[in-house]
Amino acid sequence: MARFSKQDATPNQDGPGTEWRQDLDGYTVSMVSVEADTDLTELLRGLPGDACPSPHWGVVTRGSIWFRSGEHEDVIGAGDAFYAAPGHTAGAKAGTEFVIFSPAEVMATVEAHMGRRAQELFGATSR
């Protein structure tokens, strides 16, 4: 069985939070702690439809996250499990913690794009 814990991974602090990530059998699994309000919309700009092409599954353990598709926005709060279909932007409130599962192959492309956009926008890397 594939598994990991925060103690098994090196924390990534390139953005407005901390992420512990591991690829498990074709899926990227991230445990995320968000320190500041976050909106990934500008980092996703330039992808098809200016949106994330990856599906995601997860659970929010503290705070809230949101997914926006077109004019529709879903807010997911502490204790809620979720599925986000491809074609969304996303963000989180400060103080939020969540676990998210995504197909690793798709996320590799998304992460590379977001890193380039962060460099363009802020002169730094970001998730």
Secondary structure, DSSP 8 states (H G I E B T S, - for coil): -----GGGS--B-SSSEEEEEEEETTEEEEEEEE-S-EE-HHHHTTSGGGSB---EEEEEEESEEEEEETTEEEEEETT-EEEE-SSBEEEE-TT-EEEEEEEHHHHHHHHHHHHHHHHHHHSS---
